[in-house]
Amino acid sequence: MKKVQVYGSGCKNCIVTAERFAEVAQELGLQVNIEKVTSLEAIFEAGIMSTPGVAIDGEIKHTGSVPSVDLVRDLLKQDVIA
């Protein structure tokens, strides 16, 4: 199971980002654990300078905008064993 962390204050873009990961994971038949990280301290410790930020299994993959559906699909498919 992949762990997806969405970093941000809880703004609309952060919410949409988390929802997009959930929807695409369901579409791909993948189980993901989505965690919303809203603590400013945790956001800065992760090195996120603009939100929303996304980490997958502890590795920052995207920051600064809502990722496209295609990007989310590509990120979730990485390292998936068929």
Rosetta silent file (secondary structure, phi, psi, omega in degrees, C-alpha in Angstrom):
SEQUENCE: MKKVQVYGSGCKNCIVTAERFAEVAQELGLQVNIEKVTSLEAIFEAGIMSTPGVAIDGEIKHTGSVPSVDLVRDLLKQDVIA
SCORE:     score description
SCORE:     0.000 S_00000001
   1 L     0.000  129.699  178.090    0.000    0.000    0.000 S_00000001
   2 E   -80.684  145.353  175.482    1.354    3.391   -0.988 S_00000001
   3 E  -106.636  118.927  179.715    1.375    6.208    1.541 S_00000001
   4 E  -110.749  124.435  176.431    0.406    9.562    0.025 S_00000001
   5 E  -112.227  127.048  176.509    0.905   12.698    2.071 S_00000001
   6 E  -106.985  116.363 -177.655   -0.746   15.920    0.919 S_00000001
   7 E   -96.687  129.500  176.068    0.914   18.945    2.485 S_00000001
   8 L   166.721  173.371 -173.846   -1.026   22.190    2.843 S_00000001
   9 L   -76.784   -7.571 -175.227   -3.178   24.364    5.029 S_00000001
  10 L   100.691   14.040  179.844   -6.399   22.617    4.109 S_00000001
  11 L   -68.391  172.434 -178.914   -7.222   25.059    1.301 S_00000001
  12 H   -56.007  -43.392 -179.578   -9.391   24.123   -1.671 S_00000001
  13 H   -63.016  -36.018  179.001   -6.359   23.127   -3.781 S_00000001
  14 H   -68.846  -41.212  178.804   -5.133   20.795   -1.042 S_00000001
  15 H   -63.635  -46.286  179.636   -8.548   19.183   -0.721 S_00000001
  16 H   -61.783  -39.776  178.940   -8.829   18.724   -4.498 S_00000001
  17 H   -61.080  -47.708  179.300   -5.336   17.198   -4.588 S_00000001
  18 H   -61.974  -43.365  179.353   -6.210   14.624   -1.904 S_00000001
  19 H   -63.589  -39.216 -179.332   -9.505   13.805   -3.635 S_00000001
  20 H   -63.401  -42.448  177.856   -7.750   13.415   -6.983 S_00000001
  21 H   -63.679  -40.722  179.981   -5.291   10.889   -5.540 S_00000001
  22 H   -64.042  -44.122 -178.251   -8.156    8.935   -3.950 S_00000001
  23 H   -65.888  -44.740 -178.699  -10.157    8.883   -7.198 S_00000001
  24 H   -69.075  -38.025  177.080   -7.259    7.842   -9.409 S_00000001
  25 H   -60.446  -42.919  178.501   -6.133    5.167   -6.942 S_00000001
  26 H   -63.367  -43.741  178.968   -9.647    3.715   -6.994 S_00000001
  27 H   -58.190  -38.386 -178.463   -9.675    3.848  -10.810 S_00000001
  28 H   -86.010   -6.094 -178.843   -6.364    1.944  -10.888 S_00000001
  29 L    73.196   28.483 -179.109   -7.473   -0.536   -8.239 S_00000001
  30 L  -102.966  146.014  173.724   -4.692    0.532   -5.884 S_00000001
  31 L   -95.138  126.125  177.517   -4.867    0.800   -2.131 S_00000001
  32 E  -131.592  149.461  174.196   -3.436    4.053   -0.837 S_00000001
  33 E  -107.494  112.166 -177.698   -3.297    5.649    2.564 S_00000001
  34 E  -101.232  123.149  179.475   -3.848    9.399    2.131 S_00000001
  35 E  -117.164  129.402  176.022   -2.702   11.629    4.959 S_00000001
  36 E   -94.832  120.210 -179.027   -3.378   15.365    5.017 S_00000001
  37 E  -104.714  111.158 -175.743   -0.494   17.214    6.654 S_00000001
  38 L  -111.437   -8.435  179.784   -1.605   20.666    7.796 S_00000001
  39 L   -69.461  123.266  178.888    0.997   21.506   10.439 S_00000001
  40 H   -58.425  -38.128  179.027    3.160   24.386    9.200 S_00000001
  41 H   -61.303  -46.311  179.644    6.096   22.932   11.085 S_00000001
  42 H   -65.883  -37.237  178.876    5.699   19.543    9.353 S_00000001
  43 H   -62.440  -47.786  179.995    5.265   21.244    5.957 S_00000001
  44 H   -67.244  -38.352  178.383    8.502   23.203    6.386 S_00000001
  45 H   -62.327  -31.452  179.228   10.368   20.179    7.775 S_00000001
  46 L   -78.204  -10.299  179.740    9.412   18.270    4.625 S_00000001
  47 L    86.904   15.964  179.527   10.913   21.062    2.517 S_00000001
  48 L   -80.765  119.143 -179.895    7.618   22.140    0.965 S_00000001
  49 L  -101.845  -20.595  174.626    7.894   25.798   -0.067 S_00000001
  50 L  -142.777  139.891 -175.013    4.596   26.065   -1.941 S_00000001
  51 L  -107.159  160.572   -2.629    1.431   24.077   -1.429 S_00000001
  52 L   -72.508  151.124  174.179   -0.142   21.773   -2.138 S_00000001
  53 E  -118.308  150.556 -178.467    2.775   19.413   -1.880 S_00000001
  54 E  -131.491  130.642  171.918    2.646   15.666   -2.373 S_00000001
  55 E  -120.097  140.433  175.535    4.922   12.954   -1.039 S_00000001
  56 E  -120.766  122.595 -177.417    4.568    9.297   -1.928 S_00000001
  57 L    50.590   41.339  174.311    6.175    6.816    0.435 S_00000001
  58 L    85.244   -1.176 -178.640    8.145    9.660    2.005 S_00000001
  59 E  -110.813  124.468  179.838    9.527   11.138   -1.228 S_00000001
  60 E   -64.930  127.567 -177.372    8.365   14.591   -2.390 S_00000001
  61 E  -115.521  -24.375 -174.782    6.902   14.193   -5.865 S_00000001
  62 E  -159.975  142.428  174.369    5.047   17.455   -6.590 S_00000001
  63 E  -146.010  155.788  167.734    4.623   20.946   -5.143 S_00000001
  64 L    92.373   -9.046  179.487    2.953   24.235   -5.895 S_00000001
  65 L  -161.948  167.862  173.888   -0.201   23.274   -7.773 S_00000001
  66 L   -74.316  120.877 -179.354   -2.981   20.738   -8.078 S_00000001
  67 L   -68.921  146.939  178.506   -1.432   17.886  -10.081 S_00000001
  68 L   -67.500  160.797  177.261   -3.200   16.839  -13.263 S_00000001
  69 H   -58.904  -40.992 -179.993   -5.063   13.535  -13.387 S_00000001
  70 H   -63.656  -40.329  178.537   -2.413   12.216  -15.794 S_00000001
  71 H   -65.784  -43.342  178.561    0.402   13.175  -13.412 S_00000001
  72 H   -59.896  -44.480  179.466   -1.388   11.558  -10.464 S_00000001
  73 H   -59.707  -46.084  179.751   -1.889    8.404  -12.520 S_00000001
  74 H   -62.934  -43.041 -179.338    1.811    8.343  -13.464 S_00000001
  75 H   -64.321  -40.702 -179.284    2.932    8.928   -9.869 S_00000001
  76 H   -72.238  -28.354 -179.847    0.706    6.175   -8.516 S_00000001
  77 H   -77.863  -20.280 -179.877    1.798    3.700  -11.185 S_00000001
  78 L   -59.684  134.864  175.506    5.492    4.169  -10.352 S_00000001
  79 L    65.334   17.029  176.826    6.976    1.165   -8.623 S_00000001
  80 L   -89.163  127.547  177.994    3.712   -0.826   -8.884 S_00000001
  81 L   -89.209  120.529 -177.388    4.322   -4.504   -9.546 S_00000001
  82 L   -76.197    0.000    0.000    1.753   -5.810  -11.998 S_00000001
